[in-house]
Amino acid sequence: MNAARREIRTVLVANRGEIAVRVVRACRELGLGVVAVCSEADRHAAHAELADRAIVLGPPEPAASYLRGDLILAAARQAGADAIHPGYGFLAENAGFAEACAEAGIVFIGPSPAVIRAMGEKTAARALMEKAGVPVVPGALLPAPGPNGSFAPEAVHEVCDRVGYPLMVKAAFGGGGKGMRLVPDRAQVVAACEGAAREARGAFGDGTVYVEKYLARPRHVEFQVFGDSHGNVVHLFERECSIQRRHQKIIEESPSPALDADLRARMGAAAVAAARAVRYEGAGTIEFLVDQGGGFYFLEMNTRLQVEHPVTELVTGQDLVCAQILVAGGAALPWRQEDLAVRGHAIECRVYAEDPENGFLPSLGRLLLLREPTGPGVRVDSGVRQGDEVTLHYDPMIAKLSVHAHDRPAAIARMAAALRGYPILGVTTNHEYLLAVLATPAFGAGRLHTGFLDEHLPGWHSGREGSAAVALLAAAAAEPERASRTGGAAPRAAAPAVDSPWDRLGRFRHPGLG
Ligand code: ADP
């Protein structure tokens, strides 16, 4: 435990996109200086332009820019930054980078390198949690494979038969749903273990795999935890993230429709115990799977700010990013557990430039028209602006659209309305897919599980046609907007004379529904 005060005056944001913008805003509110780093492709990106200054790291590829810890530390020294906020992704869970920050005398806004390392290895994290009395998904480590990557079948069977089928093979250092396989029965287990180990070696540089009992139709419910350097730990309740595509969350909400007060209290206590067991400092997330009977099991801990943190901010009214910075500076947590409560209901949708009708492939191109929804209880965390380009180099998420309302049905209605009033032209987006999920009766009833999308929207198709004509119309609709942004001479009156080009396109695509 390190209760020293470390004065933070200037923060370097080691990230891009919406999360970098989010951190820049928090620094401004705290009256701190803020420095962005960017790749050559991001010189004019929102995060770079919003910061006090931006330092170019290198070429667009993350390995040559946002993942270059050495260049980022050099930028911090050059700019006189005394702290680095890593956002999520990139270097956020890189213990070596956190260590390098400490060696350079720069505060890493996150937990200690030792905790990042311990939680980054899922098997070690599971063992730690078991010791702290937190229930974990039943499972076991596999014996190491031979030098040619093949497992001894008897050894694999011995371990897996004990765990039982179906089971999940997972990479010890995995993340983002990679290196994970569902094994229905004994006949496929050896090949699946070998495949997962190979994939894990390629993606994470380590082929260690373990197996877990596969829970049928579980919910993904995670708890936001927060610790400080004075030994205080609280939780800020849960987020339900069961709406996933290929194990990646796309809709998150708080509170979870599955938790009653008793289960919430027990899971919250387990989450706090988990964070206390590793003397956690800063913002972290304890992920659980909840089975159909209400049993809950530790899945993993994420030692960073989570993509879906806005839903927690909306229902608790607290600012997690400001708290991260204050706590990293040595301050005590701004809340006691009894100060925290949930008000109303919040939902977040991840809006992507992707084509749900074409295998969810990223849809690259320029955002010819982009108008973000506003209004009571609507929040948009976005890192792009009209005229920006969605490229192959980075995640194609355009924004996180979050809403807050007095209860869940009102939040769903508010989200649907906000999505409909969110025209984006120039790339294909998952807007209509998200709307289809919200409109599913099981979603409305809160009957969620991690296989929800496969069950309710397999092979989803919008049923709309005429995309080439729509693209042309889109370009035409966007022209006056582009001209006005770039200082062109197109008069304002030349803008489309409808409130929402999205509606107009809807009518265009649906001649019969006008
Ligand atoms: P990653 O770190 O790659 O995201 P996780 O261990 O967090 O992997 O799991 C991601 C998702 O995979 C979970 O939210 C859940 O949908 C599914 N999953 C993981 N483990 C199990 C399990 N044992 N049984 C059923 N589903 C699981």
Residues whose N, C-alpha, C, O or C-beta is under 5 A from the ligand:
A	BS01	ADP	V137 M168 G174 G175 G176 G177 K178 E212 K213 Y214 L215 H220 H247 L299 E300 T450
